[in-house]
Amino acid sequence: MLSSEEVMIDTVLDVSGTKSKASTAQTWPRPVARVWITMLLLITWLLYSARMAMPVCAVTMATQFSWSKTDSGVVMSGFFYGYCLTQVLGGYASDRIGGERVLLLSSTAWAFVTAVTPLLAHLSISPLVTMTTARFLMGLFQGVHYPSLASVCAQRVGEGERGFVMGVIGCGSHLGVLFVGGLGSVILELHSWEPVFTIVGLLSALWAFGVWQCLVTAPGVMAEKASNGGPKLHQQQSAAFWLNLCMKPAVLSMFFAHLCHAACSYTLISWLPTFFKETYPHAKGWVFNMVPWFVAMVSSLLGGSLSRYLIKNGYSVSVVRKLMQGCAMGLSSVFLLLCRNPSFGLTVAYVSAAVGLGTFNSSGVTVNVHDLAPSCAGALYGIMNTCAAFTGKKHCCTVLV
């Protein structure tokens, strides 16, 4: 006979692709959903702008502070050490008190760290120490972002809309890379590196203030977190519950797919500029630094729209998630394999196709955790993303050290 915890897991974990018995959380009304999705898109844009500010300014800062490549590698990798520590905690807190609140608190914290980074660099302490500490704190506070998004989507977004919503929000990450890359390049030419951090930090603080004033504290705009029929809190705290859940074949395969996709993504982000500079030394840098990410924004929306269309037209959620993930990992890999000494234009096209198809992951395994375990999606995504973050730390150190 199954134990009570095993029954709870089987109730929450719906691997057939049908609507889970546990998925009865209170979703946003459509007008509120539009506002929140827009705000989540904006904060993801600002999150990546803040995250990428240091890499964009790294060369200028290394020259100013006389850092070696090893020193730069230490500063950069500090982010991933902090990032790994708060994934599970942030997801668990989001499942309990609501991801909206956790996102607001964490965004306020990393916005403050971003804004004061220039001040920390000019303290009497070594800049290497202060910048590594700032980078660590940035990772610590940003580590809760995606687990909180997973919890919000599982609780507030309908099953058929999750792929589209995550596709829209996913555009923010690519927009953030382009924004801080373009803004940073201009500011570094005209001034110095400090305003890059100040501008991004102040914009993020403005977002947090707006959400606090207009959404979180406004009566009736953000509904209280509703129970979704999943495991009770004391059952979710049980080690046996989590062990049994994480050993489910569907969950293990989801972990493995997310790890593989994250490793591929970090490799592309880390090595693409070096690949193009060494293979095509006379090519214009803005082409290969910007075109793939513009394509990624469009394809992220396309993948989300396709996911929603297929589900609305009767395809099972399970089939759609597998199709999206197959495109994100299998089809994108084919285009990478084609990058064997073709012309510069073809290489940019192949890489853009690979990066673009990779965004279909937002409608695949990224939202799969919402389908499989909606009551504890935040914590489960935190476990999954913690493992993936180690691949990012490895690639960061490999490139810079």
Secondary structure, DSSP 8 states (H G I E B T S, - for coil): ---HHHHHHHHH--TTSS--TT-------HHHHHHHHHHHHHHHHHHHHHHHHHHHHHHHHHHHHT--HHHHHHHHHHHHHHHHHSHHHHHHHHHHH-HHHHHHHHHHHHHHHHHHHHHHHTSSS-HHHHHHHHHHHHHHHHTTHHHHHHHHHHHHS-GGGHHHHHHHHHHHHHHHHHHHHHHHHHHHHHS-SHHHHHHHHHHHHHHHHHHIIIIISSTTTS------SS--HHHHT-HHHHHHHHTSHHHHHHHHHHHHHHHHHHHHHHHHHHHHHHH-TTS-HHHHHHHHHHHHHHHHHHHHHHHHHHHHTT--HHHHHHHHHHIIIIIHHHHHHT-SS--HHHHHHHHHHHHHHHGGGGGTHHHHHHHH-GGGHHHHHHHHHHHHHHHHHHHHHHHH-
